[in-house]
């Protein structure tokens, strides 16, 4: 799902957020000022409020060594169920079924991380995912599987509310 940024192309919001994810994933991003400076070096002028929104939308965590990826994106996370649970709780807004597809709505910029968590979940019903900025298409083996996946995602979200 994630792609490396081509430095010859201008950055849109999604591209900027992908670049932030790359940097945070590699470690050493200690502050918003650090991110703002790195973006400026790439020719991207961004104010603090927009950067804060990006950090919030990406679900980045502030740890003792600086910003960290959420559990769902952390490369060392092998527990697909824990990553999926964290991603669903953080980013799932709405689920709908259309034939063998499950359409998942998220906040802006959060579709990629949640799609990665769904892909890593190992659910046998899931064939694959396609993520945009705030929508994921989850392809399943059929309508019954799609309804099951939609119910599982909704149940995960509802479990945290109880």
Buried (B, 14 or more C-beta within 10 A) or exposed (E): BBEEBEEEEEBEBBBBBBBBBEBBBEEEBEEBEBBBEBBEEEEBEBEEEEBEBBBEBBBBBEEEEBBBBBBBBBEEBEEBEEBBBBBBBBBBEEBEBEEBBBBBBBBEBBBBBBBBBBBBBEBEBBBEBEBEBBBBBBBBBEEEBBBBBBEBBBEBBEEEEE
